Amino acid sequence: MSENLRSQRVIYIDLLRFCAIFLMVHGHTVDVLLSQEFRQPDSIGFNSWLFFRGLTAPLFLFSSGFIYGVRFRRTDSPEKFKKIKIKTIKRAFLLIFIGYLMKSPTPFFIDWEHVTYQMIQLFYAVDILQLIGASLLIFLIMELIARRFKYDAARYLIAISILFLLGKQLSTLVDWEEIFPLQISSWFSHRTGSLFPLFPWGAYLFLGGAVGIYFQRKNYLDDMIHLTKVQLKIGLIFIFSAFLINFAELKIFDMTTFWTTSPALFYARFGTVLIFGSLFSVLSLYIKRIPKFLYNASKNSLWIYVFHVMLLYGSSWNRGIKDFLGYKCNVGETILGIILMWVLMILFSEFLIYFNNNILPSIKLKFKKNFNPQ
C-alpha cells in the first residue's frame, strides 16, 4: 500500500470517529442546557436535532466495529493476532469497568448503606461504554471461531446483526426481570433503565465490523472512490427501506412506530451513517493532513466521553453543570455552551497528550528509581 493511500485510510477513519465525538458533545450539551420551552414535539427543527443526535451512538458503534474489522483482517500472523486479541480483551473490559464506575451510586463501592433500589437500577443500566465493551467481546469470539473453522466472518456478523435487530422486537415481549437478576436483565431490556441494551444496539457494531472486514478484503480502503460509491449505494438502500417500512405501516395500520419499535429507525440511522462515511471518504481524497488537535481528539475519544459526561451531568464525585444551568438556556446561549464545551474538550485532549508524553514518563522514572534502588 502506498503512503498516500495509507494516509487516506487513516484520515477517513479519524474523520468518522471525530464526527461521532462532535455529535456526542453537542448532543449532551444541548440536552443539559436547552430550556423545555424549545423542546416542542411538533417542531421540525427539534425533531431534526433529535434524529441527528440519535446518530451519535450508531456512529461510535459503527466506527468501533469498522476499525476492529479492519484490524482483525489486516494480519494473518498468529503472533500478531494474539497481541491484537489481548489488547481487544483489555480494552473491552476497561470500557465495561469505566461504564459502571461512572454510574456508581456512591464514591466508594463499599459504602452502599443508603443506596436505594432506583440508584442500584441506574448503576446496572447498560450505557454506551458497556455496550461497546460487550459487543467487542462478542465480535472477537466470532473472529476466533471464524479463524478456527475457516469461514467468512463478515457473513456471520451480518447474520448476528439481523438477529440482534429482530431481538429488539422479541425482547419487548419478554419480562427479563422475572427471568434474570437485575445485573443481567439490564443487558436486554429498556425497562430497567438501560439506554443501550444489546438488542438492537449491538447490531451497529457488528455491521460496522462486517463492512470493515469486507472493505479490507476487497482493498476498498485502497480505493477511496470505490469506497465512496459502495457506502453511498448501501446507505441509500437502507434509507429507502426505512421509508418503505414506515410507509407500509402508515397504510396498513394508519399509524407509525418509527420512533419506538419499528426497525425503520434502525435502517434510517444506519443508512445515514454510511452516507456520512461516503462523505468522509471523499474528503479524505482532498485532505492531505488533518489538524493535529482533531487527530488527538479522535485518539482520546474515550476520555473525552468520560470527562464531558461527568462535567455536564455530574457523578458521585462531583456536581455537574446540569445542577446549575439545567434546562435554563435559550437557543443562542445553548449554542454558545456547545462552542465553549468543544473548546474545553479540545484543551483537555491536548493536556492528555502533553501529560502522557512529558509528565507521565518522568513520574514513571522517579517511581522506578525510588522502588528499584541500585
For each residue, the residues with C-beta under 8 A, 3 or more apart:
1: 5 6 222
2: 5 6
3: 6 7
4: 7 8
5: 1 2 8 9 221 222 224
6: 1 2 3 9 10
7: 3 4 10 11 288 289
8: 4 5 11 12 224 284 285
9: 5 6 12 13 221 222 224 284
10: 6 7 13 14
11: 7 8 14 15 283 284 287 289 290
12: 8 9 15 16 221 224 227 277 280 281 284
13: 9 10 16 17 63 66 67 70
14: 10 11 17 18 290 294 295 298
15: 11 12 18 19 280 283 284 287 290
16: 12 13 19 20 59 62 63 66 276 277 280
17: 13 14 20 21 60 63 67 298 301
18: 14 15 21 22 290 294 297 298
19: 15 16 22 23 59 276 280
20: 16 17 23 24 56 59 60 63 301
21: 17 18 24 25 297 298 301 304 305 345
22: 18 19 25 26 342
23: 19 20 26 27 52 53 55 56 59
24: 20 21 27 28 56 60 305 308
25: 21 22 28 29 304 308 338 341 342 345
26: 22 23 29 30 53 338 341 342
27: 23 24 30 31 53 56
28: 24 25 31 32 308 309 312 313
29: 25 26 32 33 308 312 334 337 338 341
30: 26 27 33 34 49 53 334 338
31: 27 28 34 53
32: 28 29 312 313 320 321 322 325 326 327
33: 29 30 321 325 326 327 328 329 333 334 337
34: 30 31 38 39 327 329 331 334
35: 38 39 327 328 329 330
36: 39 327
37: 40
38: 34 35 43 46 330 331
39: 34 35 36 43 46
40: 37 43 46
41: 46 47
42:
43: 38 39 40 46 47
44: 47 48
45: 48 49
46: 38 39 40 41 43 49 50
47: 41 43 44 50 51
48: 44 45 51 52
49: 30 45 46 52 53
50: 46 47 53 54
51: 47 48 54 55 268 269
52: 23 48 49 55
53: 23 26 27 30 31 49 50 56
54: 50 51 57 58 265 269
55: 23 51 52 58 59 269 272 273 276
56: 20 23 24 27 53 59 60
57: 54 60 61 128 196 201 204
58: 54 55 61 62 204 269 270 272 273
59: 16 19 20 23 55 56 62 63 273 276
60: 17 20 24 56 57 63 64 128 132 301
61: 57 58 64 65 128 131 132 135 201 202 204 205 208
62: 16 58 59 65 66 204 205 207 208 211 270 273 277
63: 13 16 17 20 59 60 66 67 208
64: 60 61 67 68 132 135 136 205 208
65: 61 62 68 69 135 139 204 205 206 207 208 209 210 211 212
66: 13 16 62 63 69 70 208 209 211 212
67: 13 17 63 64 70 71 212
68: 64 65 71 72 88 136 139 140 209 212
69: 65 66 72 73 154 157 208 209 210 211 212 213 214 215 216
70: 13 66 67 73 74 212 213 215 216 221
71: 67 68 74 84
72: 68 69 75 81 84 143 153 209 213
73: 69 70 212 213 216 217
74: 70 71 216
75: 72 80 81 84
76: 81
77: 80 81
78: 81 82
79: 82 83
80: 75 77 83 84
81: 72 75 76 77 78 84 85 147
82: 78 79 85 86
83: 79 80 86 87
84: 71 72 75 80 81 87 88
85: 81 82 88 89 140 144
86: 82 83 89 90
87: 83 84 90 91
88: 68 84 85 91 92 136 140
89: 85 86 92 93 137 140
90: 86 87 93 94
91: 87 88 94 95 133 136
92: 88 89 95 96 132 133 134 136 137 140
93: 89 90 96 97 133
94: 90 91 97 98 133
95: 91 92 98 99 129 130 132 133 136 302
96: 92 93 99 100 129 130 133 134
97: 93 94 100 101
98: 94 95 101 102 129 302 306
99: 95 96 102 103 126 127 128 129 130 133
100: 96 97 103 104 123 124 130
101: 97 98 104
102: 98 99 127 129 306 309 310 315
103: 99 100 122 123 125 127 315
104: 100 101 107 109 123 315 316
105: 112 115 119 120 122 123 316
106: 109 111 112 115 316
107: 104 111 316 317
108: 111
109: 104 106 112
110:
111: 106 107 108
112: 105 106 109 115
113:
114:
115: 105 106 112 119 120
116: 119 120
117: 120 121
118: 121 122
119: 105 115 116 122 123
120: 105 115 116 117 123 124 182
121: 117 118 124 125 182 186 192 193
122: 103 105 118 119 125 193
123: 100 103 104 105 119 120
124: 100 120 121 182 183 186 192
125: 103 121 122 186 192 193 194 195
126: 99 130 131 134 186 187 194 195 196 197 198
127: 99 102 103 130 131 194 195 196
128: 57 60 61 99 131 132 195 196 305
129: 95 96 98 99 102 132 133 302 305
130: 95 96 99 100 126 127 133 134 196
131: 61 126 127 128 134 135 196 197 198 201 202 205
132: 60 61 64 92 95 128 129 135 136 205
133: 91 92 93 94 95 96 99 129 130 136 137
134: 92 96 126 130 131 137 138 187 198 202
135: 61 64 65 131 132 138 139 198 201 202 205 206
136: 64 68 88 91 92 95 132 133 139 140 205
137: 89 92 133 134 140 141
138: 134 135 141 142 160 202 206
139: 65 68 135 136 142 143 157 205 206 209
140: 68 85 88 89 92 136 137 143 144
141: 137 138 144 145
142: 138 139 145 146 153 156 157 160
143: 72 139 140 146 147 153
144: 85 140 141 147 148
145: 141 142 148 149 151
146: 142 143 149 150 151 152 153 156
147: 81 143 144 150
148: 144 145
149: 145 146
150: 146 147
151: 145 146 155 156
152: 146 155 156
153: 72 142 143 146 156 157 209 210 213
154: 69 157 158 209 210 213 214 217
155: 151 152 158 159 210
156: 142 146 151 152 153 159 160
157: 69 139 142 153 154 160 161 206 207 209 210 213
158: 154 155 161 162 206 207 210
159: 155 156 162 163
160: 138 142 156 157 163 164 203 206
161: 157 158 164 165 203 206 207 210
162: 158 159 165 166 203
163: 159 160 166 167
164: 160 161 167 168 198 199 200 201 202 203 206
165: 161 162 168 199 200 203 263 266
166: 162 163 169 170
167: 163 164 170 171 198 199 200
168: 164 165 171 172 199 200 261 263 266
169: 166 172 173 261 263
170: 166 167 173 174 199
171: 167 168 174 176 188 189 197 199
172: 168 169 261
173: 169 170
174: 170 171 179 188 189
175: 178 179
176: 171 179 180 184 185 188 189 191 192
177: 180 182 185 189 191 192
178: 175
179: 174 175 176 185
180: 176 177 183 184 185 188
181: 184 185
182: 120 121 124 177 185 186 192
183: 124 180 186
184: 176 180 181 187 188
185: 176 177 179 180 181 182 188 189 192
186: 121 124 125 126 182 183 189 192 193 194 197
187: 126 134 184 194 197 198
188: 171 174 176 180 184 185 197 198 199
189: 171 174 176 177 185 186 192 194 197
190: 193 194 195 197
191: 176 177
192: 121 124 125 176 177 182 185 186 189
193: 121 122 125 186 190
194: 125 126 127 186 187 189 190 197
195: 125 126 127 128 190
196: 57 126 127 128 130 131 201
197: 126 131 171 186 187 188 189 190 194 201
198: 126 131 134 135 164 167 187 188 201 202
199: 164 165 167 168 170 171 188 202
200: 164 165 167 168 203 263 266
201: 57 61 131 135 164 196 197 198 204 205
202: 61 131 134 135 138 164 198 199 205 206
203: 160 161 162 164 165 200 206 207 266
204: 57 58 61 62 65 201 207 208 269 270 273
205: 61 62 64 65 131 132 135 136 139 201 202 208 209
206: 65 135 138 139 157 158 160 161 164 202 203 209 210
207: 62 65 157 158 161 203 204 210 211 270
208: 61 62 63 64 65 66 69 204 205 211 212
209: 65 66 68 69 72 139 153 154 157 205 206 212 213
210: 65 69 153 154 155 157 158 161 206 207 213 214
211: 62 65 66 69 207 208 214 215 274
212: 65 66 67 68 69 70 73 208 209 215 216
213: 69 70 72 73 153 154 157 209 210 216 217
214: 69 154 210 211 217 218 220
215: 69 70 211 212 218 219 220 221 227 230
216: 69 70 73 74 212 213 219 220 221
217: 73 154 213 214
218: 214 215
219: 215 216 222 223
220: 214 215 216 223 226 227 230
221: 5 9 12 70 215 216 224 227
222: 1 5 9 219
223: 219 220 226 227
224: 5 8 9 12 221 227 228 281 282 284 285
225: 228 229 285
226: 220 223 229 230
227: 12 215 220 221 223 224 230 231 278 281
228: 224 225 231 232 278 281 282
229: 225 226 232 233 278
230: 215 220 226 227 233 234
231: 227 228 234 235 274 275 277 278 281
232: 228 229 235 236 274 275 278
233: 229 230 236 237
234: 230 231 237 238 271 274
235: 231 232 238 239 270 271 272 273 274 275 277 278
236: 232 233 239 240 271 275
237: 233 234 240 241 271
238: 234 235 241 242 267 268 270 271 274
239: 235 236 242 243 267 268 271 272 275
240: 236 237 243 244 271
241: 237 238 244 245 264 267 271
242: 238 239 245 246 264 265 266 267 268 271
243: 239 240 246 247 264 268
244: 240 241 247 248
245: 241 242 248 249 262 263 264 267
246: 242 243 249 250 256 258 262 264
247: 243 244 250 251
248: 244 245 251 252
249: 245 246 252 253 255 256 257 258 262 264
250: 246 247 253 254 255 256
251: 247 248 254
252: 248 249
253: 249 250
254: 250 251
255: 249 250
256: 246 249 250 262
257: 249 260 261 262
258: 246 249 262 264 265
259: 262 265
260: 257
261: 168 169 172 257
262: 245 246 249 256 257 258 259 265
263: 165 168 169 200 245 266 267
264: 241 242 243 245 246 249 258 267 268
265: 54 242 258 259 262 268 269
266: 165 168 200 203 242 263 269 270
267: 238 239 241 242 245 263 264 270 271
268: 51 238 239 242 243 264 265 271 272
269: 51 54 55 58 204 265 266 272 273
270: 58 62 204 207 235 238 266 267 273 274
271: 234 235 236 237 238 239 240 241 242 267 268 274 275
272: 55 58 235 239 268 269 275 276
273: 55 58 59 62 204 235 269 270 276 277
274: 211 231 232 234 235 238 270 271 277 278
275: 231 232 235 236 239 271 272 278 279
276: 16 19 55 59 272 273 279 280
277: 12 16 62 231 235 273 274 280 281
278: 227 228 229 231 232 235 274 275 281 282
279: 275 276 282 283
280: 12 15 16 19 276 277 283 284
281: 12 224 227 228 231 277 278 284 285
282: 224 228 278 279 285 286
283: 11 15 279 280 286 287
284: 8 9 11 12 15 224 280 281 287
285: 8 224 225 281 282
286: 282 283
287: 11 15 283 284 290
288: 7
289: 7 11
290: 11 14 15 18 287 294 295
291: 294 295
292: 295 296
293: 296 297 346 349 350
294: 14 18 290 291 297 298
295: 14 290 291 292 298 299
296: 292 293 299 300 349 350 352 353
297: 18 21 293 294 300 301 304 345 346 349
298: 14 17 18 21 294 295 301
299: 295 296 349 353
300: 296 297 303 304 348 349 352 353
301: 17 20 21 60 297 298 304 305
302: 95 98 129 305 306
303: 300 306 307 348 349 352
304: 21 25 297 300 301 307 308 345 348 349
305: 21 24 128 129 301 302 308 309
306: 98 102 302 303 309 310
307: 303 304 310 311 345 348
308: 24 25 28 29 304 305 311 312 341 345
309: 28 102 305 306 312 313
310: 102 306 307 313 314 315 317 318 320
311: 307 308 318 320 321 341 344
312: 28 29 32 308 309 320 321 322 341
313: 28 32 309 310 320 322
314: 310 318 319 320 321 322 323
315: 102 103 104 310 318 320
316: 104 105 106 107
317: 107 310
318: 310 311 314 315
319: 314 323 324
320: 32 310 311 312 313 314 315 323
321: 32 33 311 312 314 324 325 326
322: 32 312 313 314 325 326
323: 314 319 320 326
324: 319 321
325: 32 33 321 322 328 329 337
326: 32 33 321 322 323
327: 32 33 34 35 36
328: 33 35 325
329: 33 34 35 325 333 334 337
330: 35 38 333 334
331: 34 38 334 335
332: 335 336
333: 33 329 330 336 337
334: 29 30 33 34 329 330 331 337 338
335: 331 332 338 339
336: 332 333 339 340
337: 29 33 325 329 333 334 340 341
338: 25 26 29 30 334 335 341 342
339: 335 336 342 343
340: 336 337 343 344
341: 25 26 29 308 311 312 337 338 344 345
342: 22 25 26 338 339 345 346
343: 339 340 346 347
344: 311 340 341 347 348
345: 21 25 297 304 307 308 341 342 348 349
346: 293 297 342 343 349 350
347: 343 344 350 351
348: 300 303 304 307 344 345 351 352
349: 293 296 297 299 300 303 304 345 346 352 353
350: 293 296 346 347 353 354
351: 347 348 354 355
352: 296 300 303 348 349 355 356
353: 296 299 300 349 350 356 357
354: 350 351 357 358 359
355: 351 352 358 359 360
356: 352 353 359 360
357: 353 354 360 361
358: 354 355 361 362
359: 354 355 356 362 363
360: 355 356 357 363 364
361: 357 358 364 365
362: 358 359 365 366
363: 359 360 366 367
364: 360 361 367 368
365: 361 362 368 369
366: 362 363 369 370
367: 363 364 370 371
368: 364 365 371 372
369: 365 366 372 373
370: 366 367 373
371: 367 368
372: 368 369
373: 369 370
374:
